[in-house]
Amino acid sequence: MALQSMLRKMRLSLARLPPVGYGKLPLNPAYFLRDLWNGNSIYGMHLTKGELIYKDYIIPLQPGLWGKQNIPVDGLCKIYDFSWLRDLREFGTDNARLCARALIVDWMSRPPNTQHKVAYRSDILGKRLINWLGHYDFFASSADEAFKRQFMHRVLIEGRYITAMLPPTAGSYYAFAMLKGVMAVSLCLPEQFDLSVKITRCLKNELANQILEDGVHIERNAEIQLMVLQDLVEIKLMYQLTKQRPPNELTSALDNLSRALRALRHGDGGLALFNGSNESNPQSIDRILFHATQKRVAMTNMTKGGYIRCYANRATLLVDSGTPADIGRRSKHAGCLSLEFSVGKQRVFVNCGAGETKTWRSILGCTAAHSVLDLNGTDSVEFVQGKVASHFEAVAKHHIEEGAHLLEMGHNGWLKRYGVIYQRIIYLSSNGQILKGEERIDGPQQYPFMVRFHLHPSIVVEEDFIEFVNGKPEHVYALMANNPHEGRQIWWFRFSGANARIEESVYFGSGSRVLSKQIVLYVTVPEKKNKDEVVSVQTELLSKTDETHEVDTQTVLAEQPEESSDYVAIFHNKNNDQGSWQESDPALHSETVLETTVPQETVISEQTENHEKEKHALETDNPIEEVDAPQIVRWALHRKL
């Protein structure tokens, strides 16, 4: 590795020297590449006025001013990769063509120093070259000969620099954008660059290193997977342009990547927000998938990639059940076992997405920014020098029966720190109308935890009450949405084993911050008393029990109040033969649960027996110790029709 790094630095140093011995440059590229992707004419109109619109930013972009003010790195990447050329092309006026040419002339006259970390990053350099050559007929067709010669000379200089970076850094998704840039200059300047064999070899190596068997990219980020798929589509078309057959490895990777990407989409066409992904534009996703492969099916088994997709009657449940990717230079993402749920085009449960700044990305990578359990305010994954701790392990099983889905999952992310195992069970009914789950913490000691359900910003939350048998209220949250494509939807969320509250949340699905809500189920653990306090409390309770034992017996023998029929079960027939996670009746949430009446003689006998045990414990100086049981929280979401 040290030798390769040294050789790479030497090649880059030579690439900075003036080009000598490259022969006479042609006036036009040998091949006219064609950019496949649509632009935005509104953005193009603003560019002619010197304004680059990026997310929530308006960045000045005009000759002499290339994003020199304090803007995020993502914004700088947008400026330096020249992808905004397609917006000007979409606008399509002569003014747009002249604007593009003026900006390119300014770049050629005063290019950034080659040490610029963003402008000459391998993927940005590759994208810039292919955007230049892909839009050449737009901005240069009516240009004079001086401009064309200057432009081809600049392509030669930057082409030398990017070819000096070969081979690309292994395992980085930047490699594919870099390779398409190298391939573009190799096609358009064949006398200066003859690298087709080397490009094919590097491409095969990166496909083997980065694409898993089930088509999931090793970053486990759907947005990165989309970018890689777009890069590979452009590489495939360049093979076809030169009438070369693409490598079999490339064709196979395009099929698998497309199937996995389809599986990670919700009904609205956007991507799931796992591991730093954003929704992306559904129309752009459709166009990329159209050019990638003719197969129109989604991947059903993504065990290698660590994702589970459940689909039932237009309801989509997506769960991240895999080990997080090593973060390297990027922010951490500790959302193992987090879920997202949507019905048709309406998202209900989501994760927070990826932030627009380094600080936001760090915050949104925490466990608390995902729809999953958060133990004691700590992340479920430990990262040691950018790598996931070696002891971390996640397991998952997916059962399907008659259209219903049952997921049994768990991980040991808190085992080393707290000595506990986290288990999560999720059930989706065959009609897609019922989603329910169980959160379980097993360990020798109990800890406070929260189960978070982040809601899509379009969801409105209201609170209602349903009475228990003993008169205590049960909180039921009504979730409502008015989706223009789906109409009005009402969902009821209920729970047991925890308290709950509605808190503020944020949503970065489109890349910019939007305020939203989250349902937080929380469990607190009372402080344990020492041995002397336990003995004192037990002695006091026993003395009171001796005095009131007769009264308690009379109370037990008194007439019992009639049970209310207003209580709606969260889990029906929990201990029946069918198991606690299967429906025994389609009308699960309309049946009343009646408690079995215990014979009065049995109640009295048990009280007396317990009373004698407590006395014996005090007499033998062995106070009764609390045995910590598993901490369990159950929840259910069902659609109210």
C-alpha positions in Angstrom: 0.0 0.0 0.0 2.8 2.4 0.8 4.5 1.7 -2.5 1.2 2.2 -4.4 0.6 5.5 -2.6 4.1 6.7 -3.5 3.8 5.8 -7.1 0.4 7.5 -7.3 1.9 10.8 -5.9 4.7 10.6 -8.5 2.2 10.2 -11.3 0.1 13.1 -10.1 3.3 15.3 -9.9 4.1 14.4 -13.5 0.5 15.1 -14.6 0.9 18.7 -13.3 3.7 19.4 -15.8 2.9 20.9 -19.2 1.7 18.3 -21.7 4.5 17.3 -24.1 4.5 14.5 -26.7 0.8 14.1 -26.9 0.6 15.0 -30.6 -1.6 17.5 -32.3 -5.0 18.0 -30.6 -8.1 17.5 -32.7 -10.5 20.4 -33.0 -13.5 18.3 -31.9 -13.8 15.1 -29.9 -13.6 11.8 -31.8 -17.0 10.8 -30.4 -19.9 13.1 -29.4 -21.2 11.8 -26.1 -24.8 12.3 -25.3 -26.0 13.2 -21.8 -29.1 11.1 -21.0 -30.5 12.9 -18.0 -33.1 15.6 -17.8 -32.4 19.1 -16.4 -34.6 21.7 -14.8 -35.5 24.7 -17.1 -36.4 26.9 -14.1 -32.9 26.3 -12.6 -31.5 27.0 -16.0 -33.2 30.4 -16.2 -31.8 31.3 -12.8 -28.3 30.3 -14.0 -28.5 32.8 -16.8 -28.9 35.4 -14.0 -25.9 34.1 -12.1 -27.8 32.1 -9.5 -27.3 28.4 -8.9 -30.2 26.9 -6.9 -29.2 23.9 -4.8 -31.6 22.6 -2.2 -32.4 25.6 0.0 -29.4 27.6 -1.2 -29.0 30.2 -3.9 -25.3 30.2 -4.7 -23.8 33.0 -6.9 -22.3 31.4 -10.0 -20.8 33.7 -12.6 -17.3 34.3 -14.1 -14.8 35.0 -11.3 -17.0 33.7 -8.5 -17.1 29.9 -8.1 -18.6 29.3 -4.7 -16.0 31.1 -2.7 -18.4 31.9 0.1 -19.1 29.5 3.0 -21.3 26.8 1.6 -21.5 23.1 2.3 -19.2 20.6 0.5 -22.2 19.2 -1.3 -22.9 22.6 -2.8 -19.3 22.9 -4.0 -19.5 19.5 -5.6 -22.6 20.6 -7.5 -20.6 23.6 -8.8 -17.4 21.9 -9.7 -18.9 18.8 -11.4 -20.7 21.0 -14.0 -23.9 18.9 -13.8 -25.8 22.2 -14.0 -25.0 22.3 -17.7 -28.0 20.1 -18.3 -30.2 22.7 -16.6 -29.0 25.3 -19.1 -29.5 22.8 -21.9 -33.0 22.2 -20.7 -33.7 26.0 -20.8 -32.4 25.9 -24.3 -32.0 29.6 -25.2 -29.1 31.3 -26.9 -28.6 33.2 -23.7 -28.2 29.8 -21.8 -25.7 28.6 -24.4 -23.6 31.8 -24.1 -23.8 31.6 -20.3 -22.4 28.0 -20.3 -19.6 29.0 -22.7 -18.7 32.1 -20.6 -18.4 30.0 -17.4 -16.3 27.3 -19.1 -14.0 30.0 -20.6 -13.6 31.5 -17.1 -12.8 28.0 -15.7 -10.2 27.4 -18.4 -8.6 30.8 -17.9 -8.4 30.6 -14.1 -8.7 27.0 -13.0 -8.5 26.0 -9.3 -5.1 24.8 -8.1 -4.7 21.1 -8.5 -4.4 20.8 -4.7 -8.0 21.8 -4.4 -9.6 19.0 -2.3 -13.1 19.2 -3.9 -12.5 20.4 -7.4 -10.0 17.7 -8.1 -11.5 14.9 -6.1 -11.5 11.8 -8.3 -15.3 11.5 -8.7 -15.9 15.3 -9.2 -13.1 15.4 -11.8 -14.7 12.4 -13.6 -18.1 13.9 -13.6 -16.8 17.2 -14.8 -15.1 15.6 -17.8 -18.1 13.6 -18.9 -20.5 16.6 -18.4 -18.2 18.7 -20.6 -18.0 16.1 -23.3 -21.7 15.1 -23.0 -22.8 18.7 -23.5 -20.2 19.7 -26.1 -22.7 20.0 -28.9 -24.8 22.3 -26.8 -22.3 25.0 -25.8 -19.5 24.6 -28.4 -21.3 23.9 -31.7 -21.5 27.6 -32.6 -18.2 28.6 -30.9 -15.2 29.8 -32.8 -12.1 27.8 -33.4 -10.1 29.5 -30.6 -12.6 28.3 -28.0 -12.6 24.8 -29.3 -8.8 24.5 -29.2 -8.7 26.0 -25.7 -11.4 23.6 -24.6 -9.7 20.5 -26.0 -6.4 21.5 -24.4 -8.2 21.8 -21.0 -9.7 18.4 -21.5 -6.2 17.0 -22.2 -4.8 18.5 -19.0 -7.6 17.3 -16.8 -7.6 13.9 -18.6 -3.9 13.5 -17.8 -4.6 14.3 -14.1 -7.4 11.8 -13.8 -5.6 9.0 -15.6 -2.7 9.5 -13.2 -5.1 8.5 -10.4 -5.6 5.0 -11.8 -6.2 2.5 -10.3 -9.0 4.0 -8.2 -9.1 3.7 -4.4 -10.4 0.2 -3.8 -13.9 -0.1 -2.3 -14.8 3.6 -2.8 -18.0 4.4 -4.7 -16.1 7.3 -6.1 -14.3 4.8 -8.3 -17.1 4.4 -10.8 -17.5 8.2 -11.4 -13.8 8.4 -11.9 -13.7 5.4 -14.4 -16.5 7.0 -16.5 -14.4 10.2 -16.7 -11.3 8.2 -17.8 -13.4 6.3 -20.3 -14.8 9.5 -21.7 -11.4 11.1 -22.4 -10.1 7.8 -23.8 -13.0 7.8 -26.3 -12.9 11.4 -27.3 -9.0 11.7 -27.5 -8.0 8.2 -28.6 -4.6 9.2 -29.9 -3.7 10.8 -26.5 -5.3 8.1 -24.3 -5.5 4.4 -25.1 -6.8 3.0 -21.8 -9.7 0.7 -22.7 -8.0 -2.5 -21.5 -6.9 -0.9 -18.2 -10.4 0.6 -17.7 -12.1 -2.7 -18.2 -9.7 -4.4 -15.7 -10.3 -1.8 -13.0 -14.0 -1.9 -13.6 -14.2 -5.6 -13.1 -12.2 -5.3 -9.9 -14.4 -2.6 -8.4 -17.6 -4.5 -9.3 -16.3 -7.6 -7.5 -15.3 -5.5 -4.4 -18.4 -3.3 -4.1 -21.5 -5.1 -5.3 -22.8 -7.8 -3.1 -24.4 -11.0 -4.4 -27.9 -9.7 -3.9 -27.2 -6.4 -5.7 -26.8 -4.2 -2.6 -23.8 -1.8 -2.6 -21.4 -2.3 0.3 -22.2 1.3 1.6 -25.8 0.1 2.2 -27.1 3.5 1.2 -29.8 3.5 -1.4 -28.8 7.0 -2.7 -25.2 5.9 -3.2 -26.6 2.8 -4.9 -28.5 5.0 -7.3 -25.4 7.1 -8.1 -23.4 4.0 -8.8 -26.1 2.6 -11.0 -26.2 5.9 -13.0 -22.4 5.8 -13.4 -22.5 2.2 -14.7 -25.3 3.1 -17.1 -23.1 5.8 -18.7 -20.2 3.4 -18.8 -22.3 0.8 -20.6 -23.5 3.3 -23.2 -19.9 4.3 -23.9 -19.1 0.7 -24.6 -22.0 0.5 -27.0 -21.0 3.8 -28.7 -17.8 2.2 -29.7 -19.5 -1.0 -30.7 -17.8 -3.0 -28.0 -19.6 -5.6 -26.0 -19.8 -4.6 -22.3 -18.2 -7.0 -19.9 -20.5 -9.7 -18.5 -19.7 -8.5 -15.0 -21.1 -5.1 -15.9 -24.4 -6.5 -17.3 -24.9 -8.7 -14.3 -24.2 -5.9 -11.9 -26.7 -3.6 -13.6 -29.4 -6.3 -13.3 -28.7 -6.9 -9.6 -28.3 -3.3 -8.7 -31.6 -2.4 -10.4 -33.5 -5.2 -8.6 -32.1 -4.2 -5.2 -32.9 -0.5 -5.8 -36.5 -1.3 -6.7 -36.8 -3.2 -3.5 -35.6 -0.1 -1.5 -38.3 2.2 -2.9 -41.6 3.2 -1.3 -44.9 3.4 -3.1 -44.3 7.1 -3.8 -41.3 6.1 -5.9 -38.7 7.6 -3.5 -35.9 5.8 -1.7 -36.0 4.5 1.9 -34.0 6.7 4.3 -31.4 4.2 5.6 -27.7 4.9 6.3 -27.7 8.5 5.1 -29.9 8.2 2.1 -32.4 10.8 0.8 -35.6 10.1 -1.2 -34.2 11.4 -4.5 -36.4 12.3 -7.4 -38.8 9.5 -8.5 -38.7 10.5 -12.2 -34.9 10.4 -12.2 -34.9 7.0 -10.5 -37.3 5.7 -13.2 -35.1 7.0 -16.0 -32.0 5.5 -14.6 -33.7 2.1 -14.1 -35.1 2.3 -17.6 -31.6 2.6 -19.1 -30.0 0.1 -16.7 -31.9 -3.1 -17.6 -35.1 -4.4 -19.2 -35.9 -6.5 -16.1 -38.7 -4.9 -14.1 -38.7 -7.0 -10.9 -37.5 -6.2 -7.3 -35.1 -8.2 -5.3 -36.8 -10.5 -2.9 -33.8 -11.8 -0.9 -31.3 -9.2 0.4 -29.7 -11.1 3.2 -26.2 -10.2 2.1 -27.1 -6.5 2.0 -29.0 -6.7 5.3 -32.4 -5.4 4.2 -35.8 -6.9 4.5 -38.8 -5.9 2.4 -42.3 -6.9 3.2 -45.2 -6.1 0.8 -48.8 -6.7 1.5 -51.8 -5.1 -0.4 -49.9 -1.9 -1.2 -48.4 -1.7 2.3 -44.6 -1.6 2.3 -42.4 -2.4 5.3 -38.7 -1.9 5.0 -36.2 -2.9 7.8 -32.5 -2.5 8.1 -31.4 -5.8 9.6 -27.7 -5.7 8.7 -24.4 -4.6 10.2 -23.7 -0.9 9.5 -21.1 -0.1 6.9 -17.7 1.1 8.0 -17.9 4.9 8.0 -14.4 5.8 6.8 -14.5 9.5 6.0 -18.3 9.7 6.3 -20.6 10.1 9.3 -21.7 7.1 11.3 -25.2 5.5 11.0 -26.3 3.4 14.0 -29.8 2.5 12.8 -29.7 -1.3 12.9 -33.2 -2.9 13.0 -34.9 0.5 12.2 -38.0 0.4 10.1 -39.9 2.4 7.6 -43.6 1.9 6.7 -45.8 3.2 3.9 -49.1 2.5 2.4 -49.4 3.3 -1.3 -47.9 6.7 -1.8 -48.3 7.7 1.8 -45.3 7.3 4.1 -46.1 6.8 7.8 -43.1 5.7 9.8 -39.7 7.0 8.5 -36.2 7.7 9.5 -34.8 11.2 9.6 -32.6 10.9 6.6 -29.2 12.7 5.9 -28.4 16.2 6.9 -27.1 18.9 4.7 -24.1 19.8 6.9 -21.4 17.8 8.7 -23.0 18.6 12.0 -26.5 17.5 10.9 -25.1 14.3 9.3 -23.4 13.4 12.6 -26.6 14.0 14.6 -28.9 12.1 12.1 -26.6 9.1 12.1 -27.4 8.4 15.8 -29.8 5.7 16.8 -32.3 8.3 18.2 -32.8 9.6 14.6 -34.2 6.2 13.5 -37.5 4.4 14.1 -36.0 1.9 16.6 -35.2 1.3 20.2 -32.8 3.7 21.9 -31.2 2.3 25.1 -30.2 4.7 27.8 -29.5 7.5 25.3 -26.6 5.6 23.6 -26.1 4.4 20.0 -26.6 0.7 19.2 -23.3 0.5 17.3 -19.8 1.4 18.4 -17.4 2.7 15.8 -13.7 2.2 16.5 -11.4 4.3 14.2 -14.1 4.4 11.5 -15.0 0.7 11.7 -17.8 -1.2 13.4 -16.8 -2.9 16.6 -15.8 -6.5 15.9 -18.2 -8.0 18.4 -21.3 -6.5 16.8 -23.7 -9.0 15.3 -27.2 -8.8 14.0 -29.5 -11.6 13.1 -32.9 -11.7 11.3 -35.5 -14.3 10.2 -38.3 -13.5 7.7 -41.4 -15.8 7.7 -44.2 -15.5 5.2 -47.4 -17.4 5.5 -50.6 -16.8 3.5 -49.4 -13.3 2.6 -48.6 -12.2 6.2 -45.0 -11.4 7.2 -43.3 -12.1 10.6 -39.8 -10.7 11.3 -37.7 -12.0 14.2 -34.6 -9.9 14.7 -32.0 -9.0 17.2 -28.5 -7.6 17.8 -25.9 -7.5 20.5 -24.8 -3.8 20.1 -25.3 -3.1 23.8 -24.0 -6.4 25.1 -20.5 -5.2 25.8 -21.6 -1.9 27.5 -24.7 -3.0 29.3 -24.9 -6.7 29.2 -28.2 -6.8 27.3 -29.5 -8.2 24.0 -32.1 -6.3 22.0 -34.8 -8.3 20.2 -37.5 -7.0 17.9 -40.5 -8.8 16.4 -42.6 -7.2 13.7 -45.8 -8.5 12.1 -47.5 -7.3 9.0 -50.9 -8.7 8.2 -51.8 -10.1 4.8 -54.2 -7.2 4.1 -51.6 -4.6 4.9 -53.9 -3.0 7.5 -52.2 -4.1 10.7 -48.6 -3.6 11.8 -47.6 -4.6 15.3 -44.4 -5.2 17.1 -42.7 -6.3 20.3 -39.5 -4.7 21.7 -37.6 -6.8 24.2 -34.4 -6.1 26.3 -32.9 -9.2 27.9 -30.2 -8.9 30.5 -29.3 -9.2 34.2 -30.2 -5.5 34.8 -32.8 -3.1 33.7 -32.1 0.2 31.9 -34.3 3.1 30.8 -35.0 3.1 27.1 -37.2 4.7 24.4 -38.8 3.3 21.3 -39.1 6.0 18.7 -41.4 6.2 15.7 -40.6 9.1 13.5 -43.5 10.3 11.5 -43.6 11.7 8.0 -44.2 15.4 8.0 -47.6 14.9 6.3 -48.9 12.9 9.3 -51.0 14.8 11.8 -51.2 13.3 15.3 -54.2 13.5 17.6 -54.7 11.8 21.0 -57.7 9.9 22.2 -58.6 7.8 25.3 -60.1 4.4 25.8 -61.0 3.2 29.3 -59.4 0.1 30.9 -61.6 -2.2 33.1 -60.3 -0.5 36.2 -61.0 3.0 34.8 -57.4 3.9 33.9 -57.1 5.6 30.5 -55.2 4.0 27.6 -53.6 6.5 25.3 -54.4 5.9 21.6 -52.8 8.1 19.0 -54.8 8.7 15.8 -52.5 9.4 12.9 -54.2 11.2 10.0 -53.0 12.1 6.5 -54.6 13.7 3.4 -52.5 12.5 0.5 -53.6 13.8 -2.9 -52.9 10.4 -4.4 -54.3 8.2 -1.6 -57.1 10.3 -0.1 -57.6 10.5 3.6 -56.0 7.8 5.8 -56.5 7.3 9.5 -54.3 5.0 11.6 -54.6 4.1 15.2 -51.5 3.6 17.2 -51.7 1.9 20.7 -49.1 0.3 23.0 -48.6 -1.5 26.3 -45.7 -1.8 28.8 -44.6 1.9 28.4 -45.5 5.5 28.7 -45.7 7.7 25.6 -45.4 11.3 24.5 -45.3 13.2 21.2 -42.1 15.0 20.5 -40.7 17.2 17.8 -38.6 15.7 15.1 -36.9 16.6 11.8 -37.1 15.1 8.3 -34.4 15.5 5.6 -36.0 13.3 3.0 -35.5 15.8 0.2 -32.2 17.0 1.5 -33.5 20.1 3.4 -34.9 20.2 6.9 -38.6 19.9 7.5 -40.2 19.8 11.0 -42.2 16.7 11.9 -43.3 14.7 14.9 -42.3 11.4 16.6 -44.1 9.0 18.9 -41.8 8.1 21.8 -42.6 5.1 24.0 -40.4 5.3 27.1 -39.6 3.0 30.0 -38.0 4.3 33.2 -36.4 2.2 35.9 -36.8 3.2 39.5 -33.7 3.4 41.6 -33.0 0.2 43.7 -32.9 0.5 47.4 -30.2 -1.0 49.5 -30.7 -4.1 51.7 -31.5 -2.3 55.0 -34.1 -0.1 53.2 -35.7 -3.2 51.7 -35.9 -5.0 55.1 -37.5 -1.9 56.7 -40.1 -1.5 54.0 -41.0 -5.2 54.0 -41.4 -5.1 57.9 -43.7 -2.1 57.6 -45.8 -3.8 54.9 -46.1 -7.0 56.8 -47.3 -5.3 60.0 -50.0 -3.5 58.0 -50.9 -6.7 56.3 -51.4 -8.4 59.7 -53.8 -5.6 60.8 -55.8 -5.5 57.6 -55.8 -9.1 56.5 -59.4 -9.6 57.5 -60.5 -6.4 55.7 -58.7 -7.5 52.5 -60.5 -10.9 52.6 -63.8 -9.2 52.9 -62.9 -6.9 50.0 -62.0 -10.0 47.9 -65.4 -11.6 48.7 -67.3 -8.5 47.8 -69.2 -8.3 44.6 -66.9 -7.6 41.6 -67.8 -4.7 39.3 -68.9 -5.6 35.7 -66.1 -5.5 33.2 -66.2 -2.8 30.5 -66.5 -3.7 26.9 -64.6 -0.6 25.7 -61.1 -2.0 26.0 -59.6 -2.9 22.6 -56.9 -5.6 22.6 -53.4 -4.7 21.4 -52.6 -8.4 20.9 -55.4 -10.8 20.6 -55.2 -14.3 22.1 -51.6 -13.8 23.2 -51.2 -17.2 24.7 -53.3 -19.2 22.4 -52.2 -22.2 20.3 -51.7 -20.0 17.3 -48.9 -18.0 18.9 -48.8 -14.4 20.0 -48.0 -12.9 16.6 -50.8 -14.4 14.4 -54.2 -13.1 13.9 -57.0 -15.3 15.2 -59.7 -13.2 13.6 -59.7 -10.5 10.9 -61.5 -8.1 13.2 -58.6 -8.0 15.6 -59.2 -4.5 16.9 -63.0 -4.8 17.3 -63.2 -7.6 19.8 -63.4 -7.3 23.6 -61.0 -9.1 25.9 -62.7 -10.5 28.9 -60.5 -11.4 31.9 -61.0 -14.9 33.4 -62.6 -14.7 36.8 -60.3 -16.3 39.5 -62.1 -18.4 42.2 -62.3 -16.5 45.5 -60.9 -19.4 47.5 -57.8 -19.4 45.2 -57.2 -15.7 45.8 -57.4 -16.0 49.6 -55.2 -19.1 49.6 -52.5 -17.3 47.5 -52.6 -14.3 49.7 -52.1 -16.4 52.8 -49.3 -18.4 51.3 -47.5 -15.2 50.2 -48.0 -13.7 53.6 -46.3 -16.7 55.3 -43.4 -16.6 52.8 -42.7 -12.9 53.6 -42.7 -13.6 57.3 -40.3 -16.5 56.9 -38.0 -14.3 54.8 -37.8 -11.7 57.5 -37.3 -14.2 60.3 -34.4 -15.8 58.5 -32.8 -12.4 57.7 -33.1 -13.1 53.9 -35.2 -10.3 52.4 -36.9 -11.1 49.2 -34.8 -9.8 46.2 -36.3 -8.5 43.1 -35.6 -10.6 40.0 -35.2 -8.5 36.9 -37.5 -9.8 34.2 -37.1 -9.0 30.5 -38.3 -5.5 29.6 -41.0 -5.8 27.0 -43.0 -3.1 25.1 -45.7 -4.0 22.6 -47.3 -1.7 20.1 -49.7 -1.9 17.2 -50.8 0.2 14.3 -54.0 -0.5 12.5 -55.9 1.4 9.8 -59.3 2.6 10.7 -61.5 2.2 7.7 
